Amino acid sequence: MAFEGLSEKLSNAFKKLKNKGKLSENDVKEAMREVRLALLEADVNYKVAKELTAKITERAVGQDVMESLTPGQMVVKIVNEELTELMGGDNARIEFASKPPTVIMLCGLQGSGKTTHAAKLALMLKNQNHRPLLVACDIYRPAAIDQLKVVGAKAGVPVFEKGTQNPVKTAKEAIRNAKDYGNDVVILDTAGRLHIDEELMDELKNVKAEVEPNEILLVIDSMTGQDAVNVAKSFNEKLEISGVILTKLDGDTRGGAALSVKAVTGKPIKFAGTGEKLEDIEVFHPDRMASRILGMGDVLTLIEDAQNKIDQDKAEEMAKKMMSNKFDFNDLNDQFAQIKKMGPLKGILAKIPGIANQLDNINIDDRQIDWTQAIILSMTPEERSNPSLLNPSRKRRIAAGSGRSVEEVNRLIKQLEQMQKMMKQLKNKTKGTKGGKKRKMKKLPGLGGMPMSNLPKN
C-alpha cells in the first residue's frame, strides 16, 4: 500500500519522542531531521519537505508543547495538522455548472490511466444520480476509442464518439448531444502523449477554448513519484488545471506525489484511484490521508467503503442470523465475498486505528480468503447448512477437493463453532437488558464477528 515506508519511518521517529516525559528543543530538531529524511525517501519535493519540517519545528518548540504533559503526542498532532494543510486542508469537490451540462476535461500523459479513470469518475457520478456522458477525444492512440467503449459499457454510461474526427469538433457535438438527451455531466477523454509537447498542448488549449470546461482534471500516475509533480506543474502552466486525479495510490508507491502536488501547483488532488476495478476511486480527503500516513487509521473512509460496496440488506439478514444462532457455512462464505468487495485485506486493516501501525508485524495474504472459500465450496450444500455432519471421512474429502489440509478444515469448523458460541453468549446477555430491548451490535456491515486470525495459513 502507498506510504508504507513513510508511515513506518515516521512512526519510529515519533516513538522516540513519546518515550520521553519532557522534550528539549534538540529532541524536536533531531526528530524533524528524521522526518525530513523520511519525506525525501518517499520522493517528496525537497523544498516542500524542508518547508514542512520548518513549520512543524517552529510550532513544536513552542511553550504549549514543551510544558505539555504529553509533548510527544502534541508533536504528532502538529504533524497531522501540517500534513493535512500541505495536501490541501479540506477535500476539494467538483464545481458543477449552474446550467447543465457540467463539462469535465481529463488530460494527462499516456499510461497514466486517463481512459479508465474517465469511466471510474462517470460511474461514481452515476451512483450519485447524475447522468454522465463519456466523450472519446483521443483519436491518436490505437484502440483508445474502443477501450473507452468497453469501460463505458461496464460502467453503464453512454459513450459519444465520431471516429478520427477533429477532437474539438467532437467535443462541441458531444455537448449539444448531452443537452438534447439530458446528460448533465460530459467527461472528455482527451489525447495523451508519452511526453509533453507543443502539439499536444495546442490541441488541449483548442478544446479548452471551444468548450470552456467547468473542470480540467489532470490524471497522474503516483508510481512515477517526483516526475508526476513535474508533469502536474507543466500541465498547470499551460492549461491552468482545476485539480488532480492521482492513480495507483493502492500500489507499492512512495507517495511523494500526493504530498507535493498541491504545494507545487497550488491545485488540489480531488480524487484518488485505489484499485483496478471501476468502483476503486474515492474522493481525496487530506485529513484522512494524513491520518493514514501517521498510522492513525481512517475509520470514516472504511465506513463509506462498507456502505457503498456491501449489500446492506444481506448484511442485516446476516446479522439477524448471527443473533439467532443460525449462522452456517453458507453465511460465512457470503461474508467473505462481501469483504472481498472492499479490496485487499491490508488496505482494510490499514484504516483501523491501532492496527495500522502493526501491519508490518502481521503476515497478511489475500489468498487466505480464497483458500477458506475453497474449503467451504468443497462441501455439499447439506454439509454447509449442517456442519455437524462433518465426520473424519468427509473432512478428508473436503481437504482433497479444496487442495488444503485436514487441519485447516478442522480449524475452519472450530472458527464457525466459536462464532456461534460468541453469538449465543451475546444473545443471552441482551435478553436481560433494560426494557427487554436488544442492544445493537456496533459493526461495519458484513464485517461482524469474523476472527481474521483463524483464516487458513499457507
DAZI-V796014 format. One record per residue. N is the residue number from 0. RES is the residue in one letter. D_CENTER is the distance of its C-alpha to the mean C-alpha in Angstrom with 2 decimals. Layout:
N:RES:D_CENTER
N:RES:D_CENTER
This chain:
0:M:9.70
1:A:9.84
2:F:12.42
3:E:13.99
4:G:17.39
5:L:17.25
6:S:16.24
7:E:19.09
8:K:21.59
9:L:20.96
10:S:21.29
11:N:24.57
12:A:25.86
13:F:25.39
14:K:26.80
15:K:30.10
16:L:30.20
17:K:29.49
18:N:32.33
19:K:34.79
20:G:36.60
21:K:37.43
22:L:36.00
23:S:38.09
24:E:37.27
25:N:37.36
26:D:34.77
27:V:32.32
28:K:33.18
29:E:32.80
30:A:29.32
31:M:28.35
32:R:29.80
33:E:27.43
34:V:24.46
35:R:25.63
36:L:26.01
37:A:22.52
38:L:21.15
39:L:23.45
40:E:22.47
41:A:18.80
42:D:20.31
43:V:20.29
44:N:23.17
45:Y:26.37
46:K:27.54
47:V:24.24
48:A:24.25
49:K:27.93
50:E:27.70
51:L:24.83
52:T:26.75
53:A:29.94
54:K:28.56
55:I:27.29
56:T:30.67
57:E:32.63
58:R:31.02
59:A:30.98
60:V:34.71
61:G:35.65
62:Q:37.98
63:D:35.52
64:V:33.40
65:M:36.43
66:E:38.22
67:S:35.29
68:L:35.59
69:T:32.05
70:P:31.84
71:G:29.09
72:Q:26.72
73:M:27.83
74:V:26.91
75:V:23.35
76:K:23.19
77:I:24.49
78:V:22.01
79:N:19.11
80:E:20.81
81:E:21.58
82:L:18.10
83:T:16.88
84:E:19.86
85:L:19.35
86:M:15.98
87:G:17.64
88:G:18.29
89:D:17.29
90:N:14.48
91:A:16.27
92:R:16.74
93:I:18.41
94:E:22.17
95:F:23.71
96:A:27.33
97:S:30.03
98:K:31.60
99:P:29.46
100:P:28.22
101:T:25.44
102:V:25.21
103:I:22.00
104:M:22.81
105:L:20.28
106:C:21.64
107:G:20.94
108:L:22.37
109:Q:22.66
110:G:20.00
111:S:17.16
112:G:15.69
113:K:17.38
114:T:18.78
115:T:15.78
116:H:13.69
117:A:16.83
118:A:16.58
119:K:12.87
120:L:13.89
121:A:17.07
122:L:15.60
123:M:13.50
124:L:16.80
125:K:18.83
126:N:17.10
127:Q:18.06
128:N:21.62
129:H:22.05
130:R:24.01
131:P:22.49
132:L:24.53
133:L:23.34
134:V:25.96
135:A:26.75
136:C:28.07
137:D:27.60
138:I:31.08
139:Y:31.25
140:R:28.66
141:P:30.04
142:A:28.42
143:A:25.95
144:I:27.33
145:D:27.26
146:Q:23.62
147:L:22.78
148:K:25.03
149:V:23.32
150:V:19.72
151:G:21.32
152:A:23.16
153:K:20.12
154:A:18.52
155:G:21.98
156:V:22.46
157:P:25.83
158:V:26.27
159:F:29.14
160:E:30.77
161:K:34.21
162:G:34.28
163:T:35.32
164:Q:36.59
165:N:36.06
166:P:32.43
167:V:33.76
168:K:35.97
169:T:33.24
170:A:30.95
171:K:33.91
172:E:34.85
173:A:31.32
174:I:31.38
175:R:34.80
176:N:33.58
177:A:30.70
178:K:33.32
179:D:35.60
180:Y:33.14
181:G:31.18
182:N:27.81
183:D:26.47
184:V:23.76
185:V:24.56
186:I:21.99
187:L:23.87
188:D:22.67
189:T:24.98
190:A:26.38
191:G:25.13
192:R:27.12
193:L:26.79
194:H:27.72
195:I:28.56
196:D:32.08
197:E:34.40
198:E:34.61
199:L:30.88
200:M:30.84
201:D:34.03
202:E:32.64
203:L:29.50
204:K:31.84
205:N:34.04
206:V:31.28
207:K:30.22
208:A:33.91
209:E:34.68
210:V:31.82
211:E:30.79
212:P:27.06
213:N:25.50
214:E:22.35
215:I:22.16
216:L:18.60
217:L:18.45
218:V:15.98
219:I:15.79
220:D:14.63
221:S:13.20
222:M:15.03
223:T:18.25
224:G:18.01
225:Q:20.92
226:D:22.01
227:A:18.99
228:V:20.34
229:N:23.82
230:V:22.81
231:A:21.24
232:K:24.47
233:S:26.67
234:F:25.09
235:N:25.19
236:E:28.84
237:K:29.81
238:L:27.91
239:E:26.74
240:I:23.13
241:S:21.57
242:G:17.98
243:V:15.43
244:I:12.50
245:L:10.93
246:T:10.15
247:K:9.42
248:L:7.26
249:D:6.70
250:G:10.49
251:D:13.34
252:T:13.50
253:R:15.34
254:G:13.26
255:G:16.51
256:A:15.69
257:A:13.14
258:L:15.94
259:S:18.77
260:V:18.23
261:K:18.95
262:A:21.93
263:V:23.37
264:T:23.06
265:G:22.99
266:K:20.40
267:P:16.99
268:I:13.51
269:K:12.85
270:F:9.70
271:A:6.96
272:G:6.74
273:T:4.24
274:G:7.34
275:E:10.93
276:K:11.33
277:L:12.12
278:E:9.95
279:D:6.71
280:I:6.57
281:E:5.98
282:V:8.77
283:F:8.80
284:H:10.48
285:P:12.62
286:D:13.87
287:R:10.73
288:M:9.71
289:A:13.40
290:S:13.39
291:R:10.81
292:I:13.02
293:L:16.04
294:G:15.04
295:M:15.35
296:G:12.25
297:D:10.26
298:V:12.07
299:L:11.66
300:T:7.95
301:L:8.99
302:I:11.97
303:E:10.55
304:D:8.56
305:A:12.00
306:Q:13.94
307:N:12.43
308:K:12.25
309:I:15.19
310:D:18.77
311:Q:20.16
312:D:23.76
313:K:23.33
314:A:21.66
315:E:24.64
316:E:27.08
317:M:25.74
318:A:26.06
319:K:29.62
320:K:30.48
321:M:29.34
322:M:31.44
323:S:34.38
324:N:34.11
325:K:33.88
326:F:30.63
327:D:31.23
328:F:29.64
329:N:28.77
330:D:26.64
331:L:25.07
332:N:24.18
333:D:22.65
334:Q:20.57
335:F:19.22
336:A:18.46
337:Q:16.47
338:I:14.39
339:K:13.76
340:K:12.29
341:M:9.32
342:G:8.54
343:P:10.10
344:L:12.09
345:K:11.47
346:G:7.75
347:I:9.17
348:L:12.07
349:A:10.55
350:K:9.66
351:I:13.33
352:P:15.90
353:G:18.66
354:I:16.95
355:A:14.48
356:N:17.62
357:Q:19.24
358:L:16.86
359:D:19.11
360:N:21.98
361:I:20.48
362:N:20.81
363:I:17.87
364:D:18.31
365:D:16.44
366:R:19.88
367:Q:21.21
368:I:20.01
369:D:21.60
370:W:24.73
371:T:24.97
372:Q:24.68
373:A:27.30
374:I:29.64
375:I:29.26
376:L:29.80
377:S:32.87
378:M:34.51
379:T:36.68
380:P:35.71
381:E:38.49
382:E:37.22
383:R:33.68
384:S:35.28
385:N:37.90
386:P:36.83
387:S:40.35
388:L:41.63
389:L:39.91
390:N:42.95
391:P:43.10
392:S:43.97
393:R:41.11
394:K:38.68
395:R:40.05
396:R:39.63
397:I:35.98
398:A:35.30
399:A:37.01
400:G:35.25
401:S:31.71
402:G:32.52
403:R:31.83
404:S:34.42
405:V:36.49
406:E:35.23
407:E:31.63
408:V:33.01
409:N:34.89
410:R:31.89
411:L:29.88
412:I:32.93
413:K:33.24
414:Q:29.61
415:L:30.31
416:E:33.56
417:Q:31.93
418:M:29.47
419:Q:32.47
420:K:34.50
421:M:31.87
422:M:31.56
423:K:35.37
424:Q:35.69
425:L:33.21
426:K:35.15
427:N:38.40
428:K:37.17
429:T:36.09
430:K:39.54
431:G:41.14
432:T:38.97
433:K:40.78
434:G:41.82
435:G:40.86
436:K:37.32
437:K:34.57
438:R:31.77
439:K:28.33
440:M:25.79
441:K:22.90
442:K:19.95
443:L:16.71
444:P:17.93
445:G:18.21
446:L:17.67
447:G:21.14
448:G:23.61
449:M:22.09
450:P:23.25
451:M:20.84
452:S:23.46
453:N:25.82
454:L:23.98
455:P:26.22
456:K:26.13
457:N:26.78
